[in-house]
Amino acid sequence: MSRALETLKRRGERYELIFADPPYAAHVVETVLDGIMAAGLLAPSGMVVVEHDKREAAPDAHAGLNREDQRRFGDTLVSFYRAP
């Protein structure tokens, strides 16, 4: 993941919508959010959508992002984070 984030960071682009689907067993929702924000990839008022295991608690807020919504699909949770 860190190599991909570095590559995107070097491009200097910012994105309004970022989808992340890390391996469920890794339990890395907070790590993913940290990496995206540290790389400066999210545009102002952009959204990050993270798919993760239902057993992984996703924080209400992290790395300057606020969780706006969360949907469950079987064993999968999809958490929606937005920059203020």
PyMOL Python script that loads the backbone (N, CA, C, O; Angstrom):
from pymol import cmd

cmd.read_pdbstr("""\
ATOM      1  N   MET A   1       0.819  -1.187   0.000  1.00  0.00           N
ATOM      2  CA  MET A   1       0.000   0.000   0.000  1.00  0.00           C
ATOM      3  C   MET A   1       0.864   1.252   0.000  1.00  0.00           C
ATOM      4  O   MET A   1       0.547   2.212  -0.702  1.00  0.00           O
ATOM      5  N   SER A   2       1.941   1.265   0.765  1.00  0.00           N
ATOM      6  CA  SER A   2       2.741   2.484   0.874  1.00  0.00           C
ATOM      7  C   SER A   2       3.380   2.869  -0.452  1.00  0.00           C
ATOM      8  O   SER A   2       3.527   4.055  -0.745  1.00  0.00           O
ATOM      9  N   ARG A   3       3.763   1.877  -1.261  1.00  0.00           N
ATOM     10  CA  ARG A   3       4.346   2.179  -2.567  1.00  0.00           C
ATOM     11  C   ARG A   3       3.322   2.851  -3.480  1.00  0.00           C
ATOM     12  O   ARG A   3       3.638   3.807  -4.188  1.00  0.00           O
ATOM     13  N   ALA A   4       2.106   2.344  -3.453  1.00  0.00           N
ATOM     14  CA  ALA A   4       1.040   2.930  -4.275  1.00  0.00           C
ATOM     15  C   ALA A   4       0.754   4.366  -3.826  1.00  0.00           C
ATOM     16  O   ALA A   4       0.582   5.254  -4.662  1.00  0.00           O
ATOM     17  N   LEU A   5       0.704   4.594  -2.526  1.00  0.00           N
ATOM     18  CA  LEU A   5       0.447   5.942  -2.021  1.00  0.00           C
ATOM     19  C   LEU A   5       1.577   6.891  -2.413  1.00  0.00           C
ATOM     20  O   LEU A   5       1.320   8.038  -2.781  1.00  0.00           O
ATOM     21  N   GLU A   6       2.814   6.430  -2.339  1.00  0.00           N
ATOM     22  CA  GLU A   6       3.957   7.266  -2.736  1.00  0.00           C
ATOM     23  C   GLU A   6       3.893   7.625  -4.217  1.00  0.00           C
ATOM     24  O   GLU A   6       4.158   8.766  -4.597  1.00  0.00           O
ATOM     25  N   THR A   7       3.543   6.655  -5.046  1.00  0.00           N
ATOM     26  CA  THR A   7       3.422   6.906  -6.490  1.00  0.00           C
ATOM     27  C   THR A   7       2.362   7.964  -6.758  1.00  0.00           C
ATOM     28  O   THR A   7       2.587   8.893  -7.534  1.00  0.00           O
ATOM     29  N   LEU A   8       1.214   7.824  -6.119  1.00  0.00           N
ATOM     30  CA  LEU A   8       0.141   8.803  -6.308  1.00  0.00           C
ATOM     31  C   LEU A   8       0.536  10.171  -5.765  1.00  0.00           C
ATOM     32  O   LEU A   8       0.205  11.197  -6.360  1.00  0.00           O
ATOM     33  N   LYS A   9       1.230  10.191  -4.658  1.00  0.00           N
ATOM     34  CA  LYS A   9       1.669  11.456  -4.064  1.00  0.00           C
ATOM     35  C   LYS A   9       2.605  12.193  -5.011  1.00  0.00           C
ATOM     36  O   LYS A   9       2.485  13.407  -5.174  1.00  0.00           O
ATOM     37  N   ARG A  10       3.538  11.477  -5.640  1.00  0.00           N
ATOM     38  CA  ARG A  10       4.482  12.096  -6.574  1.00  0.00           C
ATOM     39  C   ARG A  10       3.774  12.734  -7.765  1.00  0.00           C
ATOM     40  O   ARG A  10       4.260  13.718  -8.323  1.00  0.00           O
ATOM     41  N   ARG A  11       2.642  12.185  -8.151  1.00  0.00           N
ATOM     42  CA  ARG A  11       1.882  12.756  -9.272  1.00  0.00           C
ATOM     43  C   ARG A  11       1.276  14.104  -8.919  1.00  0.00           C
ATOM     44  O   ARG A  11       0.977  14.907  -9.803  1.00  0.00           O
ATOM     45  N   GLY A  12       1.094  14.354  -7.618  1.00  0.00           N
ATOM     46  CA  GLY A  12       0.569  15.639  -7.173  1.00  0.00           C
ATOM     47  C   GLY A  12      -0.912  15.835  -7.409  1.00  0.00           C
ATOM     48  O   GLY A  12      -1.411  16.956  -7.319  1.00  0.00           O
ATOM     49  N   GLU A  13      -1.618  14.769  -7.708  1.00  0.00           N
ATOM     50  CA  GLU A  13      -3.057  14.874  -7.953  1.00  0.00           C
ATOM     51  C   GLU A  13      -3.823  14.685  -6.648  1.00  0.00           C
ATOM     52  O   GLU A  13      -3.355  14.039  -5.711  1.00  0.00           O
ATOM     53  N   ARG A  14      -5.022  15.273  -6.623  1.00  0.00           N
ATOM     54  CA  ARG A  14      -5.915  15.087  -5.484  1.00  0.00           C
ATOM     55  C   ARG A  14      -7.220  14.534  -6.018  1.00  0.00           C
ATOM     56  O   ARG A  14      -7.641  14.856  -7.130  1.00  0.00           O
ATOM     57  N   TYR A  15      -7.846  13.708  -5.221  1.00  0.00           N
ATOM     58  CA  TYR A  15      -9.025  12.979  -5.680  1.00  0.00           C
ATOM     59  C   TYR A  15     -10.233  13.311  -4.808  1.00  0.00           C
ATOM     60  O   TYR A  15     -10.124  13.455  -3.591  1.00  0.00           O
ATOM     61  N   GLU A  16     -11.382  13.428  -5.463  1.00  0.00           N
ATOM     62  CA  GLU A  16     -12.624  13.700  -4.739  1.00  0.00           C
ATOM     63  C   GLU A  16     -13.232  12.442  -4.145  1.00  0.00           C
ATOM     64  O   GLU A  16     -13.990  12.509  -3.177  1.00  0.00           O
ATOM     65  N   LEU A  17     -12.899  11.288  -4.726  1.00  0.00           N
ATOM     66  CA  LEU A  17     -13.438  10.017  -4.253  1.00  0.00           C
ATOM     67  C   LEU A  17     -12.341   8.963  -4.304  1.00  0.00           C
ATOM     68  O   LEU A  17     -11.741   8.725  -5.352  1.00  0.00           O
ATOM     69  N   ILE A  18     -12.088   8.335  -3.158  1.00  0.00           N
ATOM     70  CA  ILE A  18     -11.067   7.287  -3.058  1.00  0.00           C
ATOM     71  C   ILE A  18     -11.726   6.047  -2.480  1.00  0.00           C
ATOM     72  O   ILE A  18     -12.342   6.102  -1.416  1.00  0.00           O
ATOM     73  N   PHE A  19     -11.594   4.920  -3.188  1.00  0.00           N
ATOM     74  CA  PHE A  19     -12.080   3.635  -2.708  1.00  0.00           C
ATOM     75  C   PHE A  19     -10.895   2.826  -2.207  1.00  0.00           C
ATOM     76  O   PHE A  19      -9.863   2.755  -2.874  1.00  0.00           O
ATOM     77  N   ALA A  20     -11.037   2.214  -1.033  1.00  0.00           N
ATOM     78  CA  ALA A  20      -9.984   1.363  -0.479  1.00  0.00           C
ATOM     79  C   ALA A  20     -10.602   0.029  -0.074  1.00  0.00           C
ATOM     80  O   ALA A  20     -11.630  -0.019   0.602  1.00  0.00           O
ATOM     81  N   ASP A  21      -9.962  -1.038  -0.496  1.00  0.00           N
ATOM     82  CA  ASP A  21     -10.433  -2.387  -0.196  1.00  0.00           C
ATOM     83  C   ASP A  21      -9.245  -3.226   0.280  1.00  0.00           C
ATOM     84  O   ASP A  21      -8.818  -4.147  -0.416  1.00  0.00           O
ATOM     85  N   PRO A  22      -8.708  -2.910   1.473  1.00  0.00           N
ATOM     86  CA  PRO A  22      -7.559  -3.661   1.972  1.00  0.00           C
ATOM     87  C   PRO A  22      -7.972  -5.076   2.384  1.00  0.00           C
ATOM     88  O   PRO A  22      -9.156  -5.343   2.586  1.00  0.00           O
ATOM     89  N   PRO A  23      -7.001  -5.978   2.508  1.00  0.00           N
ATOM     90  CA  PRO A  23      -7.332  -7.336   2.968  1.00  0.00           C
ATOM     91  C   PRO A  23      -8.028  -7.293   4.336  1.00  0.00           C
ATOM     92  O   PRO A  23      -7.563  -6.622   5.257  1.00  0.00           O
ATOM     93  N   TYR A  24      -9.122  -8.002   4.451  1.00  0.00           N
ATOM     94  CA  TYR A  24      -9.922  -7.962   5.682  1.00  0.00           C
ATOM     95  C   TYR A  24      -9.131  -8.355   6.918  1.00  0.00           C
ATOM     96  O   TYR A  24      -9.283  -7.738   7.972  1.00  0.00           O
ATOM     97  N   ALA A  25      -8.295  -9.364   6.803  1.00  0.00           N
ATOM     98  CA  ALA A  25      -7.564  -9.882   7.965  1.00  0.00           C
ATOM     99  C   ALA A  25      -6.542  -8.879   8.498  1.00  0.00           C
ATOM    100  O   ALA A  25      -6.083  -9.004   9.633  1.00  0.00           O
ATOM    101  N   ALA A  26      -6.187  -7.893   7.686  1.00  0.00           N
ATOM    102  CA  ALA A  26      -5.149  -6.934   8.080  1.00  0.00           C
ATOM    103  C   ALA A  26      -5.634  -5.935   9.132  1.00  0.00           C
ATOM    104  O   ALA A  26      -4.821  -5.403   9.888  1.00  0.00           O
ATOM    105  N   HIS A  27      -6.933  -5.672   9.195  1.00  0.00           N
ATOM    106  CA  HIS A  27      -7.502  -4.704  10.144  1.00  0.00           C
ATOM    107  C   HIS A  27      -6.732  -3.385  10.091  1.00  0.00           C
ATOM    108  O   HIS A  27      -6.092  -2.988  11.064  1.00  0.00           O
ATOM    109  N   VAL A  28      -6.804  -2.715   8.943  1.00  0.00           N
ATOM    110  CA  VAL A  28      -5.996  -1.520   8.712  1.00  0.00           C
ATOM    111  C   VAL A  28      -6.794  -0.283   8.306  1.00  0.00           C
ATOM    112  O   VAL A  28      -6.263   0.583   7.611  1.00  0.00           O
ATOM    113  N   VAL A  29      -8.041  -0.181   8.718  1.00  0.00           N
ATOM    114  CA  VAL A  29      -8.842   0.984   8.328  1.00  0.00           C
ATOM    115  C   VAL A  29      -8.128   2.275   8.724  1.00  0.00           C
ATOM    116  O   VAL A  29      -7.995   3.185   7.905  1.00  0.00           O
ATOM    117  N   GLU A  30      -7.667   2.362   9.971  1.00  0.00           N
ATOM    118  CA  GLU A  30      -7.004   3.579  10.431  1.00  0.00           C
ATOM    119  C   GLU A  30      -5.695   3.816   9.686  1.00  0.00           C
ATOM    120  O   GLU A  30      -5.359   4.960   9.378  1.00  0.00           O
ATOM    121  N   THR A  31      -4.956   2.753   9.393  1.00  0.00           N
ATOM    122  CA  THR A  31      -3.703   2.867   8.649  1.00  0.00           C
ATOM    123  C   THR A  31      -3.958   3.388   7.239  1.00  0.00           C
ATOM    124  O   THR A  31      -3.200   4.215   6.733  1.00  0.00           O
ATOM    125  N   VAL A  32      -5.017   2.907   6.611  1.00  0.00           N
ATOM    126  CA  VAL A  32      -5.377   3.362   5.266  1.00  0.00           C
ATOM    127  C   VAL A  32      -5.727   4.848   5.299  1.00  0.00           C
ATOM    128  O   VAL A  32      -5.255   5.612   4.457  1.00  0.00           O
ATOM    129  N   LEU A  33      -6.538   5.259   6.252  1.00  0.00           N
ATOM    130  CA  LEU A  33      -6.919   6.670   6.366  1.00  0.00           C
ATOM    131  C   LEU A  33      -5.695   7.545   6.628  1.00  0.00           C
ATOM    132  O   LEU A  33      -5.559   8.619   6.041  1.00  0.00           O
ATOM    133  N   ASP A  34      -4.803   7.085   7.512  1.00  0.00           N
ATOM    134  CA  ASP A  34      -3.568   7.825   7.792  1.00  0.00           C
ATOM    135  C   ASP A  34      -2.745   8.013   6.525  1.00  0.00           C
ATOM    136  O   ASP A  34      -2.275   9.115   6.240  1.00  0.00           O
ATOM    137  N   GLY A  35      -2.574   6.935   5.765  1.00  0.00           N
ATOM    138  CA  GLY A  35      -1.755   6.983   4.559  1.00  0.00           C
ATOM    139  C   GLY A  35      -2.318   7.923   3.507  1.00  0.00           C
ATOM    140  O   GLY A  35      -1.574   8.681   2.885  1.00  0.00           O
ATOM    141  N   ILE A  36      -3.613   7.878   3.308  1.00  0.00           N
ATOM    142  CA  ILE A  36      -4.260   8.748   2.317  1.00  0.00           C
ATOM    143  C   ILE A  36      -4.094  10.213   2.708  1.00  0.00           C
ATOM    144  O   ILE A  36      -3.772  11.053   1.868  1.00  0.00           O
ATOM    145  N   MET A  37      -4.313  10.509   3.971  1.00  0.00           N
ATOM    146  CA  MET A  37      -4.215  11.897   4.412  1.00  0.00           C
ATOM    147  C   MET A  37      -2.767  12.367   4.440  1.00  0.00           C
ATOM    148  O   MET A  37      -2.498  13.512   4.078  1.00  0.00           O
ATOM    149  N   ALA A  38      -1.834  11.533   4.851  1.00  0.00           N
ATOM    150  CA  ALA A  38      -0.422  11.913   4.879  1.00  0.00           C
ATOM    151  C   ALA A  38       0.104  12.182   3.475  1.00  0.00           C
ATOM    152  O   ALA A  38       0.957  13.049   3.286  1.00  0.00           O
ATOM    153  N   ALA A  39      -0.395  11.452   2.503  1.00  0.00           N
ATOM    154  CA  ALA A  39       0.033  11.644   1.115  1.00  0.00           C
ATOM    155  C   ALA A  39      -0.659  12.835   0.460  1.00  0.00           C
ATOM    156  O   ALA A  39      -0.298  13.220  -0.652  1.00  0.00           O
ATOM    157  N   GLY A  40      -1.650  13.424   1.133  1.00  0.00           N
ATOM    158  CA  GLY A  40      -2.355  14.585   0.591  1.00  0.00           C
ATOM    159  C   GLY A  40      -3.171  14.266  -0.648  1.00  0.00           C
ATOM    160  O   GLY A  40      -3.279  15.096  -1.551  1.00  0.00           O
ATOM    161  N   LEU A  41      -3.744  13.076  -0.700  1.00  0.00           N
ATOM    162  CA  LEU A  41      -4.450  12.630  -1.900  1.00  0.00           C
ATOM    163  C   LEU A  41      -5.908  13.063  -1.973  1.00  0.00           C
ATOM    164  O   LEU A  41      -6.499  13.062  -3.053  1.00  0.00           O
ATOM    165  N   LEU A  42      -6.492  13.431  -0.841  1.00  0.00           N
ATOM    166  CA  LEU A  42      -7.917  13.734  -0.824  1.00  0.00           C
ATOM    167  C   LEU A  42      -8.164  15.221  -1.063  1.00  0.00           C
ATOM    168  O   LEU A  42      -7.603  16.073  -0.374  1.00  0.00           O
ATOM    169  N   ALA A  43      -8.994  15.515  -2.028  1.00  0.00           N
ATOM    170  CA  ALA A  43      -9.378  16.898  -2.321  1.00  0.00           C
ATOM    171  C   ALA A  43     -10.246  17.434  -1.185  1.00  0.00           C
ATOM    172  O   ALA A  43     -10.857  16.658  -0.451  1.00  0.00           O
ATOM    173  N   PRO A  44     -10.302  18.771  -1.038  1.00  0.00           N
ATOM    174  CA  PRO A  44     -11.186  19.346  -0.016  1.00  0.00           C
ATOM    175  C   PRO A  44     -12.618  18.823  -0.188  1.00  0.00           C
ATOM    176  O   PRO A  44     -13.142  18.758  -1.300  1.00  0.00           O
ATOM    177  N   SER A  45     -13.216  18.464   0.906  1.00  0.00           N
ATOM    178  CA  SER A  45     -14.567  17.885   0.951  1.00  0.00           C
ATOM    179  C   SER A  45     -14.671  16.555   0.208  1.00  0.00           C
ATOM    180  O   SER A  45     -15.773  16.107  -0.107  1.00  0.00           O
ATOM    181  N   GLY A  46     -13.534  15.922  -0.072  1.00  0.00           N
ATOM    182  CA  GLY A  46     -13.551  14.624  -0.736  1.00  0.00           C
ATOM    183  C   GLY A  46     -14.009  13.516   0.192  1.00  0.00           C
ATOM    184  O   GLY A  46     -14.149  13.716   1.399  1.00  0.00           O
ATOM    185  N   MET A  47     -14.243  12.339  -0.386  1.00  0.00           N
ATOM    186  CA  MET A  47     -14.733  11.198   0.388  1.00  0.00           C
ATOM    187  C   MET A  47     -13.825   9.991   0.189  1.00  0.00           C
ATOM    188  O   MET A  47     -13.345   9.722  -0.912  1.00  0.00           O
ATOM    189  N   VAL A  48     -13.603   9.268   1.292  1.00  0.00           N
ATOM    190  CA  VAL A  48     -12.876   7.997   1.264  1.00  0.00           C
ATOM    191  C   VAL A  48     -13.869   6.909   1.647  1.00  0.00           C
ATOM    192  O   VAL A  48     -14.545   7.006   2.672  1.00  0.00           O
ATOM    193  N   VAL A  49     -13.952   5.877   0.821  1.00  0.00           N
ATOM    194  CA  VAL A  49     -14.836   4.742   1.071  1.00  0.00           C
ATOM    195  C   VAL A  49     -13.951   3.534   1.347  1.00  0.00           C
ATOM    196  O   VAL A  49     -13.151   3.137   0.501  1.00  0.00           O
ATOM    197  N   VAL A  50     -14.100   2.951   2.537  1.00  0.00           N
ATOM    198  CA  VAL A  50     -13.257   1.825   2.937  1.00  0.00           C
ATOM    199  C   VAL A  50     -14.138   0.608   3.187  1.00  0.00           C
ATOM    200  O   VAL A  50     -15.080   0.657   3.979  1.00  0.00           O
ATOM    201  N   GLU A  51     -13.817  -0.476   2.503  1.00  0.00           N
ATOM    202  CA  GLU A  51     -14.501  -1.754   2.715  1.00  0.00           C
ATOM    203  C   GLU A  51     -13.684  -2.551   3.722  1.00  0.00           C
ATOM    204  O   GLU A  51     -12.460  -2.626   3.617  1.00  0.00           O
ATOM    205  N   HIS A  52     -14.374  -3.153   4.711  1.00  0.00           N
ATOM    206  CA  HIS A  52     -13.651  -3.899   5.747  1.00  0.00           C
ATOM    207  C   HIS A  52     -14.566  -4.932   6.386  1.00  0.00           C
ATOM    208  O   HIS A  52     -15.776  -4.952   6.158  1.00  0.00           O
ATOM    209  N   ASP A  53     -13.953  -5.782   7.188  1.00  0.00           N
ATOM    210  CA  ASP A  53     -14.668  -6.845   7.886  1.00  0.00           C
ATOM    211  C   ASP A  53     -15.593  -6.250   8.946  1.00  0.00           C
ATOM    212  O   ASP A  53     -15.248  -5.252   9.579  1.00  0.00           O
ATOM    213  N   LYS A  54     -16.740  -6.844   9.138  1.00  0.00           N
ATOM    214  CA  LYS A  54     -17.707  -6.334  10.127  1.00  0.00           C
ATOM    215  C   LYS A  54     -17.153  -6.394  11.548  1.00  0.00           C
ATOM    216  O   LYS A  54     -17.632  -5.681  12.430  1.00  0.00           O
ATOM    217  N   ARG A  55     -16.146  -7.242  11.775  1.00  0.00           N
ATOM    218  CA  ARG A  55     -15.564  -7.365  13.118  1.00  0.00           C
ATOM    219  C   ARG A  55     -14.507  -6.298  13.392  1.00  0.00           C
ATOM    220  O   ARG A  55     -14.008  -6.202  14.514  1.00  0.00           O
ATOM    221  N   GLU A  56     -14.160  -5.500  12.391  1.00  0.00           N
ATOM    222  CA  GLU A  56     -13.205  -4.415  12.590  1.00  0.00           C
ATOM    223  C   GLU A  56     -13.975  -3.125  12.850  1.00  0.00           C
ATOM    224  O   GLU A  56     -14.717  -2.641  11.996  1.00  0.00           O
ATOM    225  N   ALA A  57     -13.785  -2.593  14.025  1.00  0.00           N
ATOM    226  CA  ALA A  57     -14.465  -1.341  14.372  1.00  0.00           C
ATOM    227  C   ALA A  57     -13.797  -0.188  13.649  1.00  0.00           C
ATOM    228  O   ALA A  57     -12.600   0.049  13.817  1.00  0.00           O
ATOM    229  N   ALA A  58     -14.555   0.518  12.858  1.00  0.00           N
ATOM    230  CA  ALA A  58     -14.045   1.701  12.164  1.00  0.00           C
ATOM    231  C   ALA A  58     -14.353   2.916  13.033  1.00  0.00           C
ATOM    232  O   ALA A  58     -15.473   3.054  13.525  1.00  0.00           O
ATOM    233  N   PRO A  59     -13.377   3.796  13.227  1.00  0.00           N
ATOM    234  CA  PRO A  59     -13.596   4.947  14.112  1.00  0.00           C
ATOM    235  C   PRO A  59     -14.601   5.940  13.536  1.00  0.00           C
ATOM    236  O   PRO A  59     -14.787   6.022  12.322  1.00  0.00           O
ATOM    237  N   ASP A  60     -15.239   6.683  14.418  1.00  0.00           N
ATOM    238  CA  ASP A  60     -16.165   7.740  13.993  1.00  0.00           C
ATOM    239  C   ASP A  60     -15.417   8.872  13.295  1.00  0.00           C
ATOM    240  O   ASP A  60     -15.937   9.503  12.375  1.00  0.00           O
ATOM    241  N   ALA A  61     -14.192   9.115  13.746  1.00  0.00           N
ATOM    242  CA  ALA A  61     -13.347  10.146  13.155  1.00  0.00           C
ATOM    243  C   ALA A  61     -11.899   9.698  13.274  1.00  0.00           C
ATOM    244  O   ALA A  61     -11.503   9.085  14.265  1.00  0.00           O
ATOM    245  N   HIS A  62     -11.110  10.015  12.238  1.00  0.00           N
ATOM    246  CA  HIS A  62      -9.690   9.649  12.273  1.00  0.00           C
ATOM    247  C   HIS A  62      -8.945  10.423  11.190  1.00  0.00           C
ATOM    248  O   HIS A  62      -9.462  10.620  10.090  1.00  0.00           O
ATOM    249  N   ALA A  63      -7.739  10.855  11.503  1.00  0.00           N
ATOM    250  CA  ALA A  63      -6.847  11.527  10.562  1.00  0.00           C
ATOM    251  C   ALA A  63      -7.498  12.738   9.891  1.00  0.00           C
ATOM    252  O   ALA A  63      -7.238  13.028   8.724  1.00  0.00           O
ATOM    253  N   GLY A  64      -8.341  13.433  10.641  1.00  0.00           N
ATOM    254  CA  GLY A  64      -8.993  14.609  10.087  1.00  0.00           C
ATOM    255  C   GLY A  64     -10.212  14.305   9.246  1.00  0.00           C
ATOM    256  O   GLY A  64     -10.748  15.197   8.589  1.00  0.00           O
ATOM    257  N   LEU A  65     -10.659  13.060   9.255  1.00  0.00           N
ATOM    258  CA  LEU A  65     -11.846  12.643   8.504  1.00  0.00           C
ATOM    259  C   LEU A  65     -12.956  12.276   9.469  1.00  0.00           C
ATOM    260  O   LEU A  65     -12.696  11.798  10.573  1.00  0.00           O
ATOM    261  N   ASN A  66     -14.182  12.497   9.057  1.00  0.00           N
ATOM    262  CA  ASN A  66     -15.348  12.116   9.860  1.00  0.00           C
ATOM    263  C   ASN A  66     -16.144  11.051   9.123  1.00  0.00           C
ATOM    264  O   ASN A  66     -16.396  11.168   7.924  1.00  0.00           O
ATOM    265  N   ARG A  67     -16.536  10.013   9.849  1.00  0.00           N
ATOM    266  CA  ARG A  67     -17.368   8.982   9.220  1.00  0.00           C
ATOM    267  C   ARG A  67     -18.782   9.506   9.086  1.00  0.00           C
ATOM    268  O   ARG A  67     -19.415   9.871  10.077  1.00  0.00           O
ATOM    269  N   GLU A  68     -19.274   9.544   7.864  1.00  0.00           N
ATOM    270  CA  GLU A  68     -20.621  10.049   7.587  1.00  0.00           C
ATOM    271  C   GLU A  68     -21.657   8.946   7.525  1.00  0.00           C
ATOM    272  O   GLU A  68     -22.831   9.175   7.816  1.00  0.00           O
ATOM    273  N   ASP A  69     -21.230   7.749   7.147  1.00  0.00           N
ATOM    274  CA  ASP A  69     -22.184   6.662   6.962  1.00  0.00           C
ATOM    275  C   ASP A  69     -21.431   5.339   7.052  1.00  0.00           C
ATOM    276  O   ASP A  69     -20.208   5.285   6.921  1.00  0.00           O
ATOM    277  N   GLN A  70     -22.187   4.290   7.277  1.00  0.00           N
ATOM    278  CA  GLN A  70     -21.628   2.937   7.289  1.00  0.00           C
ATOM    279  C   GLN A  70     -22.741   1.979   6.895  1.00  0.00           C
ATOM    280  O   GLN A  70     -23.847   2.037   7.433  1.00  0.00           O
ATOM    281  N   ARG A  71     -22.436   1.104   5.956  1.00  0.00           N
ATOM    282  CA  ARG A  71     -23.423   0.140   5.466  1.00  0.00           C
ATOM    283  C   ARG A  71     -22.887  -1.271   5.642  1.00  0.00           C
ATOM    284  O   ARG A  71     -21.690  -1.514   5.492  1.00  0.00           O
ATOM    285  N   ARG A  72     -23.777  -2.193   5.962  1.00  0.00           N
ATOM    286  CA  ARG A  72     -23.382  -3.591   6.143  1.00  0.00           C
ATOM    287  C   ARG A  72     -23.961  -4.435   5.028  1.00  0.00           C
ATOM    288  O   ARG A  72     -25.132  -4.310   4.667  1.00  0.00           O
ATOM    289  N   PHE A  73     -23.106  -5.306   4.485  1.00  0.00           N
ATOM    290  CA  PHE A  73     -23.481  -6.260   3.448  1.00  0.00           C
ATOM    291  C   PHE A  73     -22.922  -7.610   3.869  1.00  0.00           C
ATOM    292  O   PHE A  73     -21.768  -7.920   3.573  1.00  0.00           O
ATOM    293  N   GLY A  74     -23.726  -8.422   4.559  1.00  0.00           N
ATOM    294  CA  GLY A  74     -23.245  -9.707   5.060  1.00  0.00           C
ATOM    295  C   GLY A  74     -22.129  -9.503   6.068  1.00  0.00           C
ATOM    296  O   GLY A  74     -22.331  -8.845   7.088  1.00  0.00           O
ATOM    297  N   ASP A  75     -20.941 -10.062   5.797  1.00  0.00           N
ATOM    298  CA  ASP A  75     -19.787  -9.926   6.690  1.00  0.00           C
ATOM    299  C   ASP A  75     -18.963  -8.674   6.390  1.00  0.00           C
ATOM    300  O   ASP A  75     -17.911  -8.466   6.994  1.00  0.00           O
ATOM    301  N   THR A  76     -19.428  -7.852   5.474  1.00  0.00           N
ATOM    302  CA  THR A  76     -18.686  -6.693   5.008  1.00  0.00           C
ATOM    303  C   THR A  76     -19.326  -5.402   5.512  1.00  0.00           C
ATOM    304  O   THR A  76     -20.547  -5.249   5.503  1.00  0.00           O
ATOM    305  N   LEU A  77     -18.473  -4.481   5.950  1.00  0.00           N
ATOM    306  CA  LEU A  77     -18.908  -3.127   6.258  1.00  0.00           C
ATOM    307  C   LEU A  77     -18.248  -2.185   5.259  1.00  0.00           C
ATOM    308  O   LEU A  77     -17.095  -2.379   4.874  1.00  0.00           O
ATOM    309  N   VAL A  78     -18.976  -1.186   4.856  1.00  0.00           N
ATOM    310  CA  VAL A  78     -18.436  -0.140   4.001  1.00  0.00           C
ATOM    311  C   VAL A  78     -18.613   1.168   4.777  1.00  0.00           C
ATOM    312  O   VAL A  78     -19.729   1.587   5.087  1.00  0.00           O
ATOM    313  N   SER A  79     -17.466   1.799   5.082  1.00  0.00           N
ATOM    314  CA  SER A  79     -17.474   3.046   5.856  1.00  0.00           C
ATOM    315  C   SER A  79     -17.129   4.212   4.943  1.00  0.00           C
ATOM    316  O   SER A  79     -16.202   4.138   4.137  1.00  0.00           O
ATOM    317  N   PHE A  80     -17.895   5.293   5.088  1.00  0.00           N
ATOM    318  CA  PHE A  80     -17.757   6.484   4.243  1.00  0.00           C
ATOM    319  C   PHE A  80     -17.212   7.622   5.092  1.00  0.00           C
ATOM    320  O   PHE A  80     -17.852   8.040   6.058  1.00  0.00           O
ATOM    321  N   TYR A  81     -16.037   8.125   4.739  1.00  0.00           N
ATOM    322  CA  TYR A  81     -15.391   9.211   5.455  1.00  0.00           C
ATOM    323  C   TYR A  81     -15.277  10.440   4.568  1.00  0.00           C
ATOM    324  O   TYR A  81     -15.010  10.343   3.370  1.00  0.00           O
ATOM    325  N   ARG A  82     -15.486  11.605   5.188  1.00  0.00           N
ATOM    326  CA  ARG A  82     -15.379  12.854   4.430  1.00  0.00           C
ATOM    327  C   ARG A  82     -14.471  13.815   5.180  1.00  0.00           C
ATOM    328  O   ARG A  82     -14.455  13.866   6.409  1.00  0.00           O
ATOM    329  N   ALA A  83     -13.724  14.566   4.402  1.00  0.00           N
ATOM    330  CA  ALA A  83     -12.914  15.645   4.979  1.00  0.00           C
ATOM    331  C   ALA A  83     -13.827  16.829   5.268  1.00  0.00           C
ATOM    332  O   ALA A  83     -14.721  17.134   4.479  1.00  0.00           O
ATOM    333  N   PRO A  84     -13.608  17.490   6.384  1.00  0.00           N
ATOM    334  CA  PRO A  84     -14.450  18.658   6.710  1.00  0.00           C
ATOM    335  C   PRO A  84     -14.204  19.817   5.771  1.00  0.00           C
ATOM    336  O   PRO A  84     -14.829  20.868   5.911  1.00  0.00           O
TER     337      PRO A  84
END
""", "prot")
cmd.dss("prot")
cmd.show_as("cartoon", "prot")
cmd.util.cbc("prot")
cmd.orient("prot")
